[in-house]
Amino acid sequence: MTAKNDKKIIKAWAMFDWSNSAYNLVITSTIFPAYYTAITTTKIDGVITDDKVNFFGLTFVNTALSNYALAIAYLIIAIITPFLTATADFRGNKRLFMKIFTWIGAIACCGLYFFKASTLELGVILFAIAAIGYCGGMVFNNSYLPDIATPDQQDKISAKGFAYGYIGSVILQIICFVFVLMPDLFGITDASFPARLSFLLVGIWWIGFSYIPFTVLPKSSPSYNKKIQMKVANGYQELRKVWGQLKEMPVLKTFLLAYFFYAMGVQTIMLVAANFGEKILNLGTSKLIATILIIQLVAIFGAFLMSRLSKVYGNIKVLMFVVLIWITTCIAAYFIQNEYQFYGLAAVVGLIMGGIQSLSRSTFSKYLPENIAETASFFSFYDVTEKLAIVAGLFSFGFIEELTGNMRNSALSLGVFFIIGFVVLFLVLKKERGVLV
């Protein structure tokens, strides 16, 4: 078994966030949403006159289609990862699965180089496949946390991973930013080329830097056993086994319920923020990218701030406070009218975005019993919870937009998920104190 808190291994583990967060920033948050919305929207004097697209003969609102595509991708991940993570636990090869999903995601990003208005179906499908690659890799990366770090260090190390991710993604984003804003400097005449080049660079960056953790991280999980190496594990039985174990862990079980509801809001906002800024406020690509860059930089500070605050006030109290801010954010998004209000809201989102993800991951890890072997299976359950939350959030966001014709209503509806999450976090706090155990 690998010694915990090894600095070299921890840095290598954090580099996986560095490599794949470029996808999260460029593809889901900035250039792809702006490019996708631009090539699928008709405007006259800055006013949207047509935002419908034809996808294999079916008509959708453009942003609703992208939300549905992501939701389906996350649903696929939620279905297949239990089997894969259980296999990884028993065979001790979760690093191999990290490689497979990384290659899937990176190749899909490179394929987006060929995405134009005339190849909408190809672009949307590759967009969904890239999401599958990203999410699949993160399942196994997250499951390494209790293997490489002691409980007292997990908040700090989890925050370090997110910080590496934000720094790495910002560096690549700036490189892409230069091509998008200054195409003349490079003699670029095709207006679609800078965005498509950015997608290609993301794929190369992703697979290139991933080989740092692939080289350093241990191959086998702690439950590696030669006698059962050749058995194919039933991942769904493993999920049922985890569910059975959770019945004896009331705090962890209640925390997962809270996480399900507030993750609906957090993850959906992160995935649709760029489309909101482009479609509702007509920000334009340059302003949108600059805004998201600010969010990423602020998020680095936010991740470490939440880690520090958790030491003073405890993880659950800090999460409750952050969820309250998210509720206020949803309400503010409904009333927002100009780009400066959007910038202010973006700064707030950046501050709490990294913190709530980092603290949620480490809180779950800390609630696991010490020396538990099946870390990948437990983190599979955590990941399935998150992915199903995203599916519900994205589908509801897209459906409400199509139903009401206004994305503001979708943003406001997310506040309900946060309110439920806050109430359940309060129950977690009570159970921690032994009131409801």
C-alpha positions in Angstrom: 0.0 0.0 0.0 1.3 3.4 -0.9 2.4 5.7 2.0 0.0 8.5 2.5 0.8 12.3 2.3 3.7 11.6 -0.1 4.4 15.0 -1.7 5.4 13.6 -5.1 2.3 11.5 -5.4 0.0 14.4 -4.2 1.5 16.8 -6.8 1.0 14.2 -9.5 -2.6 13.6 -8.4 -3.2 17.4 -8.5 -1.8 17.5 -12.0 -4.7 15.4 -13.2 -6.9 18.4 -12.3 -4.4 20.6 -14.1 -4.8 18.6 -17.3 -8.5 18.0 -17.5 -9.8 21.3 -16.2 -8.8 22.8 -19.5 -11.8 20.9 -20.9 -14.0 22.2 -18.1 -13.1 25.8 -18.8 -12.8 25.9 -22.6 -15.4 23.4 -23.6 -18.1 23.7 -21.0 -17.6 27.2 -19.7 -16.3 29.7 -22.3 -15.3 29.2 -25.9 -17.5 26.3 -26.9 -20.7 27.7 -25.4 -20.0 31.1 -27.0 -19.1 29.5 -30.4 -22.1 27.1 -30.3 -24.6 29.9 -29.4 -23.1 32.2 -32.1 -23.3 29.7 -35.0 -26.8 28.5 -34.0 -28.5 31.8 -33.3 -29.8 34.4 -35.8 -29.6 38.0 -34.6 -30.8 41.3 -36.1 -29.3 44.5 -34.5 -28.3 42.4 -31.5 -31.7 41.0 -31.0 -32.3 37.2 -31.2 -34.8 36.4 -34.0 -34.2 32.6 -34.2 -32.6 30.3 -31.7 -34.0 27.0 -32.9 -31.9 24.2 -34.3 -32.6 21.0 -36.2 -31.0 17.9 -34.7 -31.6 14.7 -36.7 -35.0 16.0 -37.8 -36.1 17.3 -34.4 -36.3 20.9 -33.5 -34.9 22.3 -30.2 -34.0 25.6 -28.6 -30.2 25.7 -29.2 -29.2 26.1 -25.6 -31.8 23.5 -24.4 -30.3 21.0 -26.9 -26.8 21.4 -25.5 -28.2 21.0 -22.0 -30.0 17.8 -23.0 -26.8 16.5 -24.6 -24.8 17.0 -21.5 -27.6 15.5 -19.4 -27.5 12.3 -21.5 -23.7 12.2 -21.2 -23.9 12.4 -17.4 -26.7 9.8 -17.4 -24.5 7.4 -19.4 -21.7 7.9 -16.9 -24.0 7.3 -13.9 -25.0 4.0 -15.5 -21.6 2.6 -16.6 -19.2 3.8 -13.8 -20.6 1.5 -11.0 -19.5 -1.5 -13.0 -16.1 0.0 -13.9 -15.3 1.3 -10.4 -16.1 -2.0 -8.8 -13.8 -3.7 -11.3 -11.1 -1.2 -10.5 -11.4 -1.9 -6.8 -11.1 -5.6 -7.2 -8.5 -5.7 -10.0 -6.5 -2.8 -8.7 -6.4 -1.0 -12.1 -8.3 2.3 -11.6 -5.3 4.1 -13.2 -6.0 2.2 -16.4 -9.6 3.4 -16.4 -8.4 7.0 -15.9 -6.2 6.6 -19.0 -9.1 5.2 -21.1 -11.5 7.9 -20.2 -8.9 10.6 -20.7 -8.2 9.4 -24.2 -11.9 9.3 -25.0 -12.4 12.8 -23.8 -9.2 14.2 -25.4 -9.9 12.6 -28.8 -13.5 14.0 -28.7 -12.1 17.5 -28.0 -9.7 17.2 -30.9 -12.6 16.1 -33.1 -14.5 19.3 -32.3 -12.0 21.0 -34.6 -14.3 19.9 -37.4 -17.4 21.4 -35.8 -19.2 24.0 -37.9 -22.8 25.0 -38.4 -23.1 22.5 -41.2 -22.0 19.7 -38.9 -24.2 20.4 -35.9 -25.0 16.7 -35.2 -21.3 15.8 -35.1 -20.5 18.7 -32.8 -23.2 17.9 -30.3 -22.3 14.2 -30.2 -18.6 14.9 -29.7 -19.5 17.5 -27.1 -21.3 14.8 -25.1 -18.5 12.2 -25.6 -16.0 14.7 -24.3 -18.1 15.1 -21.2 -18.2 11.3 -20.7 -14.4 11.2 -20.9 -14.0 14.1 -18.4 -16.5 12.7 -15.9 -15.2 9.1 -16.2 -11.7 10.1 -15.4 -12.7 12.2 -12.5 -14.5 9.3 -10.8 -11.2 7.4 -10.5 -9.2 10.5 -9.7 -11.5 11.4 -6.8 -11.3 7.8 -5.4 -7.5 8.2 -5.0 -7.9 10.9 -2.4 -8.4 8.6 0.7 -5.6 6.4 -0.7 -3.0 9.1 -0.8 -4.0 11.4 2.1 -4.8 11.1 5.8 -8.2 12.5 6.9 -6.5 15.6 8.5 -4.9 16.5 5.2 -7.8 15.8 2.8 -9.4 19.2 2.9 -6.1 20.8 2.1 -5.1 18.3 -0.6 -8.5 18.4 -2.3 -8.3 22.2 -2.4 -4.8 21.9 -3.9 -6.2 19.7 -6.7 -8.9 22.3 -7.6 -6.3 25.1 -7.4 -4.0 23.2 -9.8 -7.0 22.7 -12.1 -7.9 26.4 -12.1 -4.3 27.5 -12.8 -3.7 25.0 -15.6 -7.0 25.8 -17.3 -6.4 29.5 -17.1 -3.0 29.2 -18.7 -4.5 27.3 -21.7 -7.5 29.6 -21.8 -5.2 32.7 -22.1 -3.4 30.9 -25.0 -6.7 30.3 -26.7 -7.9 33.8 -25.8 -5.0 35.2 -27.9 -6.2 33.3 -31.0 -9.8 34.2 -30.5 -9.3 38.0 -29.9 -6.3 38.6 -32.3 -6.8 36.3 -35.3 -5.3 39.0 -37.6 -2.0 38.6 -35.7 -1.7 35.1 -37.0 -3.2 35.7 -40.5 -6.4 33.9 -39.6 -9.2 34.7 -42.0 -11.7 31.9 -41.1 -13.8 33.3 -38.3 -14.5 29.8 -37.0 -10.9 28.7 -36.9 -9.8 30.2 -33.5 -12.5 28.5 -31.6 -12.0 25.2 -33.4 -8.2 25.5 -32.8 -8.9 26.0 -29.1 -10.9 22.7 -29.0 -7.9 20.9 -30.6 -5.5 22.4 -28.1 -7.6 21.3 -25.2 -7.4 17.7 -26.4 -3.6 17.9 -26.8 -3.2 19.6 -23.4 -5.5 17.2 -21.7 -3.8 14.0 -22.8 -0.3 15.5 -22.6 -0.3 16.6 -19.0 -2.3 13.6 -17.8 0.8 11.4 -18.3 2.3 13.0 -15.2 -0.2 11.4 -12.9 -0.4 8.3 -15.0 3.4 7.8 -14.5 3.5 8.6 -10.7 0.1 7.4 -9.2 0.1 3.9 -7.9 -1.4 1.3 -10.2 -3.3 -0.7 -7.6 -6.1 0.2 -5.2 -5.8 -1.1 -1.6 -8.3 -3.9 -2.2 -6.1 -5.5 -4.9 -6.2 -9.3 -4.5 -4.5 -11.7 -6.9 -7.0 -14.5 -6.1 -9.9 -12.5 -7.5 -8.0 -10.6 -10.1 -9.6 -12.5 -12.9 -13.2 -12.1 -11.7 -15.5 -9.5 -13.3 -17.0 -7.5 -10.5 -20.7 -6.7 -10.6 -20.7 -3.0 -10.0 -24.4 -2.7 -9.4 -24.1 -5.2 -6.6 -21.3 -3.1 -5.3 -23.6 -0.1 -5.3 -26.2 -2.0 -3.4 -23.5 -3.1 -1.0 -22.4 0.5 -0.5 -26.1 1.5 0.0 -26.4 -1.2 2.7 -23.2 0.1 4.4 -24.6 3.6 4.2 -27.5 2.5 6.4 -25.0 2.1 9.2 -23.5 5.6 8.4 -26.4 8.0 9.0 -24.2 11.1 8.8 -22.7 10.1 5.4 -26.0 9.0 4.1 -27.7 12.3 4.9 -24.8 14.3 3.6 -25.1 12.5 0.2 -28.8 13.5 0.1 -27.9 17.1 0.8 -25.1 17.0 -1.8 -27.6 15.6 -4.4 -29.8 18.7 -4.1 -27.2 21.4 -3.9 -25.1 19.8 -6.6 -28.1 20.1 -8.9 -27.8 23.8 -8.6 -24.0 24.2 -8.5 -23.1 22.0 -11.4 -26.0 23.2 -13.6 -25.0 26.9 -13.0 -21.4 26.1 -13.9 -22.5 24.4 -17.1 -25.0 27.0 -18.3 -23.4 30.3 -17.1 -21.7 31.1 -20.4 -24.9 30.5 -22.4 -26.8 32.7 -20.0 -24.3 35.5 -20.4 -24.3 35.2 -24.2 -28.1 34.8 -24.7 -29.6 37.0 -22.0 -27.1 39.8 -21.9 -25.5 39.5 -25.3 -22.0 39.8 -23.8 -20.0 38.6 -26.8 -17.1 36.1 -26.8 -14.4 38.4 -25.6 -16.3 39.7 -22.5 -17.6 36.3 -21.8 -14.1 34.7 -21.8 -12.6 37.5 -19.7 -15.4 37.0 -17.2 -14.9 33.3 -16.9 -11.2 33.8 -16.5 -11.9 36.1 -13.5 -14.2 33.4 -12.1 -11.4 30.8 -12.3 -8.8 33.1 -10.7 -11.1 34.0 -7.8 -12.1 30.3 -7.5 -8.4 29.4 -6.6 -8.7 31.7 -3.6 -12.1 30.4 -2.8 -11.0 26.8 -2.6 -8.3 27.6 -0.1 -10.5 30.0 1.8 -13.2 27.3 2.3 -10.5 24.9 3.5 -9.3 27.4 6.1 -12.8 28.2 7.3 -13.7 24.5 7.6 -10.9 24.1 10.2 -12.4 26.9 12.3 -16.2 26.3 11.8 -16.4 22.7 10.5 -17.2 21.5 7.0 -21.0 21.4 7.3 -21.4 24.9 8.7 -19.2 26.3 5.9 -21.2 24.4 3.3 -24.5 25.7 4.7 -23.2 29.3 4.5 -22.0 28.8 0.9 -25.4 27.3 -0.1 -27.1 30.4 1.3 -24.9 32.5 -1.0 -25.9 30.2 -4.0 -29.6 30.8 -3.2 -29.0 34.5 -3.3 -27.1 34.1 -6.6 -30.1 32.4 -8.3 -32.4 35.1 -7.2 -30.0 37.8 -8.4 -29.6 36.0 -11.8 -33.3 36.4 -12.4 -33.2 40.2 -12.0 -29.8 40.9 -13.6 -30.0 43.6 -16.4 -26.5 44.6 -17.5 -23.0 43.3 -17.9 -21.6 45.0 -14.8 -24.1 43.2 -12.6 -23.1 40.0 -14.4 -19.5 40.7 -13.6 -20.3 41.2 -9.9 -22.4 38.0 -9.8 -19.6 36.1 -11.6 -17.1 37.2 -8.9 -19.3 35.8 -6.2 -19.8 32.6 -8.1 -16.1 32.2 -8.6 -15.5 32.7 -4.8 -17.9 29.9 -3.8 -17.6 27.7 -6.9 -14.2 26.1 -6.1 -14.8 26.0 -2.4 -18.1 24.1 -2.5 -16.7 21.4 -4.9 -13.4 21.0 -3.0 -15.1 20.9 0.4 -17.8 18.5 -0.7 -15.2 16.1 -2.0 -13.1 16.1 1.1 -16.2 16.0 3.4 -17.4 12.8 1.8 -13.9 11.4 2.0 -13.6 12.3 5.7 -16.9 10.6 6.5 -15.7 7.3 5.1 -14.5 4.8 7.7 -10.7 4.7 8.0 -8.9 1.9 6.2 -11.9 1.1 4.1 -10.7 -0.9 1.0 -13.4 -0.2 -1.6 -12.7 3.5 -2.0 -13.5 3.5 -5.8 -16.9 1.9 -5.1 -17.7 4.5 -2.5 -16.6 7.3 -4.7 -18.6 5.7 -7.5 -21.7 6.1 -5.3 -20.7 9.7 -4.7 -20.1 10.3 -8.4 -23.4 8.6 -9.4 -25.2 10.9 -6.9 -23.5 14.0 -8.5 -24.2 12.8 -12.1 -27.9 12.1 -11.4 -28.1 15.6 -9.8 -26.6 17.1 -13.0 -29.0 15.2 -15.2 -32.0 16.4 -13.2 -30.6 20.0 -13.1 -29.8 20.2 -16.8 -33.1 18.6 -17.9 -35.1 20.9 -15.7 -33.1 24.0 -16.8 -33.6 23.2 -20.5 -37.2 22.1 -20.1 -38.2 25.3 -18.2 -36.5 27.5 -20.8 -38.4 25.7 -23.6 -41.6 25.8 -21.6 -41.4 29.5 -20.7 -39.2 30.9 -23.4 -36.9 32.6 -20.9 -33.7 31.3 -19.3 -34.2 33.6 -16.3 -37.0 31.4 -15.1 -34.7 28.4 -15.3 -32.0 30.2 -13.2 -34.6 31.1 -10.6 -35.9 27.5 -10.3 -32.4 26.3 -9.4 -32.8 28.2 -6.1 -35.3 25.6 -5.0 -32.7 22.8 -5.2 -30.3 24.9 -3.0 -33.0 25.5 -0.4 -33.7 21.8 -0.1 -29.9 21.1 0.1 -29.6 23.7 2.9 -32.3 22.1 5.0 -30.8 18.6 4.6 -27.3 20.0 5.5 -28.9 21.3 8.7 -30.0 17.7 9.4 -26.4 16.5 8.8 -25.2 19.0 11.4 -27.7 17.7 13.9 -26.7 14.1 13.2 -23.0 15.1 13.7 -23.9 16.3 17.1 -25.8 13.1 17.9 -29.2 14.7 18.1 -30.9 12.5 15.5 -28.6 9.5 15.3 
